[in-house]
Amino acid sequence: ENGQGEGEFEAPELINPEGHGRQCIFTFVAGPGEKVQLHFSRFALRGTPPECNHEYLDIYTEIKDPSSVDLLDTPFGGRYCGGISPRLRVSLYNTIVISFYTDLFNTTSDLFVGTYKFINDSRYMVSDLVPETLCGYVIHSDLKKKNGQFMTLTYPGAYPKNITCYYKFVGRREQRIRLEFRDFDLFYGGPHCPFDQVKMFDGPSHISPLIGTYCGQQRNLVIFSTGSTLLLTFTTLQRIADTQNRGFQGIFNFSESYVKLDFINKQDSEHIRGTECDQRILSKKESNGTVYSPNYPFPYLPNIVCRYFIYGLQDAQNLERVRLQFFDRFDIPAEPKGDKNCSDGYLRIYLKGQEMENAYDNPDYEVCGKTLPQTVVSSGPRLVMVFSSGNYQGGRFKAHYKFETEYKIPGTPSPDGKCIFTYYSSSRKEGSFNSPRHPANYPSNTTCEFTFQANPDEQVRLAFYQFELRSEKNNLTYGNHCQEDWVEIYNVYRPVESDVERERLNGRYCGLAAPGPIESELEAVGLRVVLRTDHEHVYSGFEAIYQFKKKEMLFRDCGGNITNEEYGIIHSPHWPKKYDGPDPDRQGGAFSCTWFIHVRPYHKILLWLQSFSVEGNPAERGCPAAVVRVWPDLDKLPIELCGDALTDDASIIISKSSLMRVAFLTADRAVGAKGFEGIWTEIQDSPKCEQFLCSKNNFCISKNLRCNGVPNCGVGDLSDED
């Protein structure tokens, strides 16, 4: 009140030998049309925060009438002590009071030192104050005022608690509003801003669509209205906690020159509220549409940046990718300048979700000029484009987008987007394939086909290394027991009487029981794997490898075509030693053995696998590394066997006719095991036995096999050797 526009203040010098409590009041009162600003340049009070016993400083910045100050009823601005000074303060009205308390023996003037300044309050009056409000303003656009600044009532000083302010911006028809925050510093109470907050509404009132809620520190915050009105509210809560945030300061603009939003297709796209021209396109399940340059079909305007967020589905059931194809016309003027392709305007394309980490400086493509860019496909469910028009008016562009189901399966996909993949020997001799999205869960209600097309002189070999499909019967995971989700493997043959190729089922698998290694038949043209899932629970599926290899002799490693014999012994390679792992001298490095056993008409074949140890576990992981397959009926699915031992029932297999097939295959990842030995015996298929009748198992075998040193009656029956 001394008429000086600014000055200094400092702590009083006091002698207090009795240690009585002393209080000194500093009152700063500005003139009409002014506010008070205080800044502490030194602060070293001897109280200890947070209690601040013995010595402290209280601040009051919300005094409305300096002529009748009652500090007990005045909103409290904070208590301070120690070595950390209060931040800058600006009065809410025209008065600030600081109260210094001490009960220490003496004080010196250097306990605190500061400056005061009386500042013009017109900068805070963005427009006339709405009657009966503390800080309600309506800012109208007119010929004289299309831009200006706005700020919290005590900026850059700490803002008061328990206040509500609003700023309503009202433009003329065809105008949009732009707010740019040069500084934004509010108390941060969490991502949903439950305490102090700024809310912005895309319209004139609180029931208008919400653009966003903001708190904490915001950098480069720029907001555009969709239409000609915008409402900003600023709310602070009454809290005990000491906060000294500055609030905000920004500039506003009304303009007819901001991008018109007509170029955004409202049926498929959505303008992102708060942005000048950004749009969001969300998939409607394999949907498609077209995106356009701003102001399309007219040339775009200079100095604009628009972003296109094109997002496919990504959830437990769906995963999509985005295909983008430019067509008709593409015209973004460019002049080559050194190693930079686009000297002014450009269109950047992001295919790998870079926007999630704000990595906009790392696009997959930057295009300009007049040549149609190539078709691009995202590597995940998101594709983003950023268009910057640069400093010059340009042409236009448009592009067609399509959401495609993303199976994350290597191979040649079906053109119609179905889960059908083909693997050609002419393209690649070996590789991997997997269920959709593996190792993530496959979707429900899905059928996928994987077809492996070999050259005429080749076979296909498959080996599964990971396998987990839904099965309600965990101990029954093969053949018709698989009724929920399953994998089927077929041999594929050339058409004979029609154009339709023929198939023959080799096995159906589910649960944890991985299929054993499989090789296409010599007369087949390839293999086909079919995955079928139902509408209920899903699992991680499978991963497998394929290999196209030259055809070789059917009995190259072991096996044979056995006829005109009454019994015989078959076994794995190197028996009684263990069969070994892959041998680089063998093609493919793995074993492939096949036995065809023929006996006389009206007879069957008894196969007793008397010794068995083949790597794998049918119940826990199946037979991925090695398998013994037995066809008792060549028209039915084979029996698949592996594991450390077989039960007595499993070790005995009887053919349905006079022909049986047995095969032994290993995968490249096999490590080797003891293997197997089996005794096969011709048995008579009639109710009357005129040869030798086994006393326990009741098989009728040739009397020539009596006492031949081989137990031909099967497990637990040595009567033919007694």
Sequence and secondary structure as in RCSB ss.txt:
>XXXX:A:sequence
ENGQGEGEFEAPELINPEGHGRQCIFTFVAGPGEKVQLHFSRFALRGTPPECNHEYLDIYTEIKDPSSVDLLDTP
FGGRYCGGISPRLRVSLYNTIVISFYTDLFNTTSDLFVGTYKFINDSRYMVSDLVPETLCGYVIHSDLKKKNGQF
MTLTYPGAYPKNITCYYKFVGRREQRIRLEFRDFDLFYGGPHCPFDQVKMFDGPSHISPLIGTYCGQQRNLVIFS
TGSTLLLTFTTLQRIADTQNRGFQGIFNFSESYVKLDFINKQDSEHIRGTECDQRILSKKESNGTVYSPNYPFPY
LPNIVCRYFIYGLQDAQNLERVRLQFFDRFDIPAEPKGDKNCSDGYLRIYLKGQEMENAYDNPDYEVCGKTLPQT
VVSSGPRLVMVFSSGNYQGGRFKAHYKFETEYKIPGTPSPDGKCIFTYYSSSRKEGSFNSPRHPANYPSNTTCEF
TFQANPDEQVRLAFYQFELRSEKNNLTYGNHCQEDWVEIYNVYRPVESDVERERLNGRYCGLAAPGPIESELEAV
GLRVVLRTDHEHVYSGFEAIYQFKKKEMLFRDCGGNITNEEYGIIHSPHWPKKYDGPDPDRQGGAFSCTWFIHVR
PYHKILLWLQSFSVEGNPAERGCPAAVVRVWPDLDKLPIELCGDALTDDASIIISKSSLMRVAFLTADRAVGAKG
FEGIWTEIQDSPKCEQFLCSKNNFCISKNLRCNGVPNCGVGDLSDED
>XXXX:A:secstr
  S SEEEEE   EE TT   EEEEEEEE  TTEEEEEEEEEE BSS TTT  SEEEEEE   S TTS  TTTS 
   EE BT     EE SSSEEEEEEEE SSEE GGGEEEEEEEEEGGGG SS B TT SSEEEEE  SS SEEEE
E TTTTS   SS EEEEEEE  TT EEEEEEEEEE     TT  SSEEEEESSSSTTS EEEEE SB SS EEE 
SSSEEEEEEE    SS     EEEEEEEEES S  GGGS TTTEEE TBSSS EEEE SSS EEEEE TTTTS  
 SS EEEEEEE  BSSS BEEEEEEEEEEE B    BTTBS SS EEEEE S GGGGT TT  SEEE BSS    
EE SSSEEEEEEE TTS    EEEEEEEEE     SEE TTSSSEEEEETTT SEEEEESTTTTS   SS EEEE
EEE  TTEEEEEEEEEEE   S TT  BGGG  SSEEEEEEEE  SSSSS EEEEEEEE TT B   EE  TT S
EEEEEEE  SS    EEEEEEEEEE   TTSSEEEEE S SEEEEE TTTTS B S  TTSGGGS EEEEEEE  
TTEEEEEEEEEEEBS BTTTTBSSSEEEEEESSTTS  EEE BS   HHHHEEE SSSEEEEEEEE TT   B E
EEEEEEEEE SSS SSEE TTT  EE GGGTTSSS  S TT  GGG 
